[in-house]
Amino acid sequence: MKTKKVSMQLIADQLGVSKFAVSQALSGKSGVSEETRAKIMQTAAALGYRIAHSLPSAKQVKQTGDFDASGKGDRNTVMILMPNVRFQDSKTGFWGKIIGGVSSELEKLGTRILMLTEHNAEGLTKIINPDAILGLIGIGYIARPLLLEIRNSDIPIVLVDHEDSLVPCDSVLMNNYDSLRKLTTHLYTMGHTRMRFVGPPAYSRSFHDRWLGFRMILEENGLPLPPAEDPFIANDEDAAGWLEKHVDLLIDRDELPTVFVCANDFYANVMIRILQQRNMKVPEDISVTGFDNAADIDDFSQLTTVNVPNQLMGIRAVEILRQRLEHPDRPFEKVLIHGDLLLRQSVRKI
């Protein structure tokens, strides 16, 4: 396949460095750190830039070839794609640990990593060199058109914490449905019969499965269901403002539930702050639960939540990609990973 023309500026834009740094690295000159030089060389190779001299040394990037399923020595790069969307940030504990699991496993295999976010992945297949890419690991929600574009280029895909019915690929997911069933059952045994779910099920497959697990326990135990048009599961950009408005309405009507079951720790954090601002104590006046065990909140150690083994999810994604490369024609798999309930002080017995 003929290598595509890729400019130094494009490489610089992908990494957020200067064009000068790219030039110095590609020409083997001083002026950039060895770590930056290695990243530039890896990205240039993945994008199909023709490098006149050798790739980084074994000390910079291991060249074992263990993960090379193509028979070509230069096909040794895995892309990690993580879109810039709400609740998703590579610097947070939740997403950072998944990326850490992926990265550590790929490094053990001597595989290069090219990390992209959705804002700089537009037209991805027009700029990358598919012959240099082993596969893509997508973390979190990724728009369907972008996934289809990548899939149509015959690049194997493994999705973590996301799946799309129109994109045939392997996926690694939390067992969100059963985890929320277990949590909601625990709340029921604690005497809670008036519960409200907080978070938009339409946001992601994970949220949807958590909502289903919650709702099924209510139905199976004959508990009152939330209204058909439940404002607490609306997908509103201003989550705090939207929830404040409807918490106030419930307070005015004396219709507060005994517990808010939140789709993740982010929403639990928002709800706790809203309740505290209204002089309500958690759990003395009302209970709150989360999901993920990854919130950055003052009283995080007291939040009842579900622990997500996110680093393990990243490791399993790499293992599945490797198996896919070894057996490209086998049926696609969906791997479900269980999470443990962390029973803390944000829930009281009724």
RODO-2510 file (C-alpha; in nm, 4 decimals, decimal comma):
residues 350
     n   res          X          Y          Z
     1     m     0,0000     0,0000     0,0000
     2     k     0,1336     0,3435    -0,0900
     3     t     0,2135     0,5553     0,2159
     4     k    -0,0090     0,8577     0,2523
     5     k     0,1417     1,2052     0,2591
     6     v     0,1405     1,3299     0,6155
     7     s     0,2713     1,6710     0,7164
     8     m     0,4795     1,7555     1,0216
     9     q     0,2079     1,9996     1,1237
    10     l    -0,0473     1,7186     1,1338
    11     i     0,1806     1,5158     1,3619
    12     a     0,2311     1,8223     1,5818
    13     d    -0,1449     1,8794     1,6033
    14     q    -0,2066     1,5184     1,7042
    15     l     0,0388     1,5431     1,9944
    16     g    -0,0094     1,9052     2,0941
    17     v     0,3565     1,9937     2,0327
    18     s     0,5248     2,2452     1,8040
    19     k     0,6138     2,1765     1,4428
    20     f     0,9728     2,2590     1,5376
    21     a     0,9743     1,9771     1,7947
    22     v     0,8465     1,7346     1,5318
    23     s     1,1138     1,8451     1,2872
    24     q     1,3910     1,8057     1,5431
    25     a     1,2695     1,4615     1,6474
    26     l     1,2256     1,3262     1,2947
    27     s     1,5658     1,4546     1,1866
    28     g     1,7407     1,3074     1,4894
    29     k     1,8524     1,6462     1,6204
    30     s     1,8636     1,7655     1,9797
    31     g     1,6106     2,0036     2,1346
    32     v     1,3414     1,7560     2,2479
    33     s     1,3338     1,5083     2,5340
    34     e     1,3734     1,1390     2,4635
    35     e     1,0164     1,0788     2,5813
    36     t     0,8770     1,3412     2,3417
    37     r     1,0984     1,2117     2,0592
    38     a     0,9639     0,8591     2,1085
    39     k     0,6022     0,9801     2,1050
    40     i     0,6642     1,1807     1,7868
    41     m     0,8299     0,8864     1,6142
    42     q     0,5484     0,6515     1,7165
    43     t     0,2779     0,8889     1,5990
    44     a     0,4590     0,9579     1,2709
    45     a     0,4851     0,5851     1,1997
    46     a     0,1198     0,5257     1,2844
    47     l     0,0071     0,8094     1,0564
    48     g     0,2189     0,6770     0,7718
    49     y     0,4883     0,9454     0,7705
    50     r     0,7949     0,8271     0,5785
    51     i     1,0829     0,8368     0,8272
    52     a     1,4221     0,8315     0,6628
    53     h     1,6136     0,6905     0,9611
    54     s     1,5509     0,4275     1,2242
    55     l     1,2715     0,4163     1,4771
    56     p     1,3384     0,4810     1,8491
    57     s     1,5788     0,2482     2,0251
    58     a     1,4675    -0,0577     2,2176
    59     k     1,5113     0,1420     2,5367
    60     q     1,2579     0,3978     2,4141
    61     v     1,0081     0,1573     2,2596
    62     k     1,0459    -0,2210     2,2845
    63     q     1,0399    -0,3875     1,9442
    64     t     0,9648    -0,7491     2,0402
    65     g     0,7217    -0,8174     1,7568
    66     d     0,5144    -1,0327     1,9951
    67     f     0,2010    -0,8378     1,9068
    68     d     0,2654    -0,8209     1,5322
    69     a    -0,0016    -1,0339     1,3645
    70     s     0,0643    -0,9012     1,0154
    71     g     0,4062    -1,0386     0,9364
    72     k     0,5267    -0,6804     0,8835
    73     g     0,7811    -0,5498     1,1283
    74     d     0,6418    -0,1962     1,1190
    75     r     0,2858    -0,2932     1,2151
    76     n     0,3129    -0,2521     1,5868
    77     t     0,0802     0,0321     1,6960
    78     v    -0,2522     0,0222     1,8815
    79     m    -0,4722     0,3316     1,8854
    80     i    -0,6555     0,4299     2,2034
    81     l    -0,9578     0,6484     2,1278
    82     m    -1,1358     0,8390     2,4013
    83     p    -1,3819     1,1096     2,2975
    84     n    -1,4115     1,4448     2,4742
    85     v    -1,7565     1,4085     2,6223
    86     r    -1,9239     1,4796     2,9502
    87     f    -1,8239     1,2526     3,2421
    88     q    -1,5217     1,1324     3,0470
    89     d    -1,1700     1,2625     3,1048
    90     s    -0,8367     1,0842     3,0759
    91     k    -0,7192     1,2560     3,3964
    92     t    -0,9994     1,1287     3,6187
    93     g    -0,9558     0,8213     3,8328
    94     f    -1,2134     0,6160     3,6440
    95     w    -1,0904     0,6725     3,2890
    96     g    -0,7278     0,7089     3,3883
    97     k    -0,7251     0,3609     3,5416
    98     i    -0,8737     0,2024     3,2291
    99     i    -0,6134     0,3769     3,0141
   100     g    -0,3488     0,2698     3,2635
   101     g    -0,4574    -0,0929     3,2297
   102     v    -0,4479    -0,0735     2,8497
   103     s    -0,1138     0,1075     2,8420
   104     s     0,0632    -0,1201     3,0903
   105     e    -0,0476    -0,4324     2,9044
   106     l     0,0572    -0,2938     2,5661
   107     e     0,3952    -0,1905     2,7051
   108     k     0,4537    -0,5454     2,8290
   109     l     0,3939    -0,6624     2,4721
   110     g     0,6343    -0,4059     2,3279
   111     t     0,3535    -0,2329     2,1395
   112     r     0,3432     0,1331     2,0446
   113     i     0,0480     0,3444     2,1580
   114     l    -0,1221     0,6257     1,9679
   115     m    -0,3777     0,8033     2,1868
   116     l    -0,6459     1,0166     2,0249
   117     t    -0,9536     1,2036     2,1395
   118     e    -1,2616     1,2501     1,9237
   119     h    -1,1940     1,6180     1,8516
   120     n    -0,8716     1,5289     1,6658
   121     a    -0,9950     1,1996     1,5182
   122     e    -1,2178     1,3487     1,2473
   123     g    -1,1355     1,1902     0,9144
   124     l    -0,9133     0,9450     1,1000
   125     t    -0,8943     0,6821     0,8280
   126     k    -0,7870     0,9432     0,5735
   127     i    -0,4713     1,0297     0,7647
   128     i    -0,3588     0,7062     0,9285
   129     n    -0,1673     0,4298     0,7599
   130     p    -0,3765     0,1127     0,8213
   131     d    -0,0701    -0,1031     0,7551
   132     a     0,0886     0,0407     1,0695
   133     i    -0,2166    -0,0124     1,2941
   134     l    -0,2852    -0,3395     1,4745
   135     g    -0,6188    -0,2307     1,6149
   136     l    -0,8168     0,0256     1,8080
   137     i    -0,9330     0,0208     2,1702
   138     g    -1,2191     0,2648     2,2253
   139     i    -1,2869     0,3756     2,5815
   140     g    -1,6355     0,5010     2,6667
   141     y    -1,8948     0,6420     2,4301
   142     i    -1,7773     0,6886     2,0712
   143     a    -2,0061     0,8227     1,8002
   144     r    -2,1376     0,5583     1,5594
   145     p    -2,0172     0,7287     1,2357
   146     l    -1,6582     0,7319     1,3614
   147     l    -1,6753     0,3677     1,4682
   148     l    -1,8169     0,2654     1,1305
   149     e    -1,5469     0,4628     0,9517
   150     i    -1,2780     0,2761     1,1436
   151     r    -1,4502    -0,0590     1,1054
   152     n    -1,4823    -0,0122     0,7286
   153     s    -1,1047     0,0240     0,7124
   154     d    -1,0697    -0,3328     0,8439
   155     i    -0,9088    -0,2156     1,1677
   156     p    -1,0087    -0,4497     1,4551
   157     i    -1,1972    -0,2714     1,7329
   158     v    -1,2414    -0,3505     2,1004
   159     l    -1,4767    -0,1219     2,2927
   160     v    -1,4523    -0,0685     2,6682
   161     d    -1,7656     0,0433     2,8549
   162     h    -1,9559     0,0876     2,5286
   163     e    -2,1104    -0,1134     2,2468
   164     d    -2,3034    -0,0349     1,9322
   165     s    -2,5469    -0,2766     1,7702
   166     l    -2,4471    -0,1611     1,4206
   167     v    -2,0727    -0,1963     1,4754
   168     p    -1,9568    -0,5603     1,4844
   169     c    -1,6692    -0,5798     1,7316
   170     d    -1,5603    -0,7181     2,0668
   171     s    -1,6470    -0,5316     2,3865
   172     v    -1,5613    -0,5256     2,7560
   173     l    -1,8361    -0,4028     2,9859
   174     m    -1,9198    -0,3879     3,3516
   175     n    -2,2032    -0,6187     3,4496
   176     n    -2,4081    -0,3051     3,5113
   177     y    -2,7486    -0,4736     3,5127
   178     d    -2,6718    -0,7330     3,7800
   179     s    -2,4667    -0,4860     3,9850
   180     l    -2,7589    -0,2435     4,0088
   181     r    -2,9986    -0,5270     4,0861
   182     k    -2,7730    -0,6261     4,3749
   183     l    -2,7469    -0,2679     4,5014
   184     t    -3,1210    -0,2046     4,4748
   185     t    -3,1979    -0,5341     4,6490
   186     h    -2,9685    -0,4291     4,9328
   187     l    -3,1561    -0,0988     4,9631
   188     y    -3,4875    -0,2844     4,9726
   189     t    -3,3657    -0,5118     5,2524
   190     m    -3,2622    -0,1947     5,4386
   191     g    -3,6269    -0,0871     5,4313
   192     h    -3,6215     0,1540     5,1369
   193     t    -3,9418     0,1358     4,9332
   194     r    -3,9440     0,4863     4,7806
   195     m    -3,6457     0,5116     4,5467
   196     r    -3,5601     0,7377     4,2538
   197     f    -3,2955     0,6742     3,9896
   198     v    -3,0792     0,9750     3,8959
   199     g    -2,9054     0,9911     3,5574
   200     p    -3,0062     0,9666     3,1888
   201     p    -3,0414     0,6045     3,0686
   202     a    -3,0138     0,7285     2,7094
   203     y    -2,6639     0,8629     2,7730
   204     s    -2,4861     0,5287     2,7363
   205     r    -2,5364     0,1535     2,7375
   206     s    -2,3902     0,1417     3,0886
   207     f    -2,6429     0,3925     3,2231
   208     h    -2,9261     0,2129     3,0453
   209     d    -2,8355    -0,1245     3,1944
   210     r    -2,8064     0,0284     3,5418
   211     w    -3,1506     0,1840     3,5020
   212     l    -3,2970    -0,1502     3,3903
   213     g    -3,1466    -0,3356     3,6858
   214     f    -3,2909    -0,0755     3,9237
   215     r    -3,6357    -0,0783     3,7641
   216     m    -3,6617    -0,4574     3,7542
   217     i    -3,6108    -0,4867     4,1300
   218     l    -3,8874    -0,2318     4,1873
   219     e    -4,1230    -0,4266     3,9608
   220     e    -4,0368    -0,7669     4,1073
   221     n    -4,1071    -0,6430     4,4606
   222     g    -4,4219    -0,4490     4,3755
   223     l    -4,2647    -0,1143     4,4688
   224     p    -4,3983     0,2140     4,3252
   225     l    -4,2394     0,3030     3,9936
   226     p    -4,1240     0,6562     3,9068
   227     p    -4,3526     0,8560     3,6759
   228     a    -4,3404     0,7763     3,3044
   229     e    -4,1809     1,1155     3,2324
   230     d    -3,9340     1,1059     3,5203
   231     p    -3,7330     1,4326     3,5242
   232     f    -3,4524     1,2668     3,7207
   233     i    -3,3552     1,0547     3,4206
   234     a    -3,3708     1,3368     3,1646
   235     n    -3,0584     1,3990     2,9576
   236     d    -3,0019     1,7652     3,0390
   237     e    -2,6649     1,9376     2,9855
   238     d    -2,7075     2,1450     3,3014
   239     a    -2,7304     1,8480     3,5368
   240     a    -2,6963     2,0479     3,8581
   241     g    -2,9520     2,3142     3,7624
   242     w    -3,2002     2,0571     3,6332
   243     l    -3,1764     1,8401     3,9445
   244     e    -3,1957     2,1384     4,1816
   245     k    -3,5228     2,2432     4,0213
   246     h    -3,6844     1,9036     4,0596
   247     v    -3,5506     1,8331     4,4078
   248     d    -3,7152     2,1593     4,5147
   249     l    -4,0427     2,0449     4,3583
   250     l    -4,0309     1,7172     4,5532
   251     i    -3,9539     1,9040     4,8751
   252     d    -4,2479     2,1403     4,8180
   253     r    -4,4792     1,8424     4,7586
   254     d    -4,3327     1,6394     5,0456
   255     e    -4,2587     1,3623     4,7945
   256     l    -3,8875     1,3048     4,8457
   257     p    -3,7801     0,9403     4,8156
   258     t    -3,5897     0,7737     5,0973
   259     v    -3,2916     0,7169     4,8653
   260     f    -3,1545     0,8558     4,5392
   261     v    -2,9901     0,5757     4,3386
   262     c    -2,7453     0,7565     4,1096
   263     a    -2,6183     0,6300     3,7751
   264     n    -2,2599     0,7103     3,8753
   265     d    -2,0595     0,8877     4,1433
   266     f    -2,0715     1,2140     3,9495
   267     y    -2,4486     1,2301     3,9927
   268     a    -2,4169     1,1153     4,3544
   269     n    -2,1799     1,4060     4,4153
   270     v    -2,4263     1,6504     4,2572
   271     m    -2,7179     1,5148     4,4599
   272     i    -2,5283     1,5244     4,7901
   273     r    -2,4313     1,8885     4,7346
   274     i    -2,7878     1,9843     4,6374
   275     l    -2,9275     1,8187     4,9494
   276     q    -2,6638     1,9729     5,1761
   277     q    -2,7386     2,3192     5,0345
   278     r    -3,0982     2,2627     5,1478
   279     n    -2,9845     2,1728     5,4996
   280     m    -3,0544     1,8040     5,4508
   281     k    -2,8109     1,5507     5,5915
   282     v    -2,6958     1,2316     5,4186
   283     p    -2,7931     0,9706     5,5336
   284     e    -2,9873     1,1014     5,8363
   285     d    -3,2513     1,2755     5,6214
   286     i    -3,2050     1,0955     5,2907
   287     s    -2,9759     0,8259     5,1510
   288     v    -2,7652     0,8472     4,8318
   289     t    -2,5747     0,5811     4,6360
   290     g    -2,3337     0,6009     4,3443
   291     f    -2,1617     0,3728     4,0952
   292     d    -1,7948     0,3507     3,9801
   293     n    -1,6039     0,4156     4,3045
   294     a    -1,4309     0,7033     4,1279
   295     a    -1,5910     1,0290     4,2401
   296     d    -1,3887     1,3311     4,3433
   297     i    -1,6038     1,4443     4,6333
   298     d    -1,5236     1,5622     4,9849
   299     d    -1,7060     1,2760     5,1529
   300     f    -1,6224     1,0115     4,8951
   301     s    -1,5033     0,7605     5,1552
   302     q    -1,8573     0,7555     5,2969
   303     l    -2,0429     0,6947     4,9684
   304     t    -2,2122     0,3599     4,9151
   305     t    -2,1253     0,2663     4,5591
   306     v    -2,0260    -0,0153     4,3225
   307     n    -1,6558    -0,0659     4,2646
   308     v    -1,5638    -0,0929     3,8974
   309     p    -1,2370    -0,2854     3,8359
   310     n    -1,1483    -0,0400     3,5611
   311     q    -0,7807    -0,1296     3,5322
   312     l    -0,8810    -0,4922     3,4775
   313     m    -1,1213    -0,3788     3,2037
   314     g    -0,8290    -0,2150     3,0230
   315     i    -0,6130    -0,5255     3,0586
   316     r    -0,8917    -0,7518     2,9293
   317     a    -0,9410    -0,5241     2,6277
   318     v    -0,5782    -0,5792     2,5246
   319     e    -0,6076    -0,9552     2,5780
   320     i    -0,9198    -0,9664     2,3614
   321     l    -0,7563    -0,7592     2,0870
   322     r    -0,4621    -0,9964     2,0837
   323     q    -0,6951    -1,2960     2,0558
   324     r    -0,8843    -1,1215     1,7739
   325     l    -0,5612    -1,0716     1,5801
   326     e    -0,4708    -1,4367     1,6249
   327     h    -0,8217    -1,5573     1,5294
   328     p    -0,9811    -1,2886     1,3081
   329     d    -1,2776    -1,5032     1,2006
   330     r    -1,4044    -1,6169     1,5383
   331     p    -1,7406    -1,4840     1,6664
   332     f    -1,7339    -1,1496     1,8434
   333     e    -1,7431    -1,1528     2,2219
   334     k    -1,8945    -0,9361     2,4940
   335     v    -1,7101    -0,9780     2,8215
   336     l    -1,8940    -0,8787     3,1413
   337     i    -1,6925    -0,7960     3,4517
   338     h    -1,8556    -0,7980     3,7942
   339     g    -1,8210    -0,5190     4,0481
   340     d    -1,8363    -0,5354     4,4263
   341     l    -2,0785    -0,3418     4,6461
   342     l    -1,9015    -0,0992     4,8772
   343     l    -2,1417    -0,0522     5,1668
   344     r    -2,0589     0,2724     5,3451
   345     q    -2,2283     0,5421     5,5471
   346     s    -2,4372     0,7234     5,2845
   347     v    -2,7278     0,4797     5,3346
   348     r    -2,9249     0,4292     5,6542
   349     k    -3,1699     0,1600     5,7535
   350     i    -3,5365     0,2654     5,7500
***
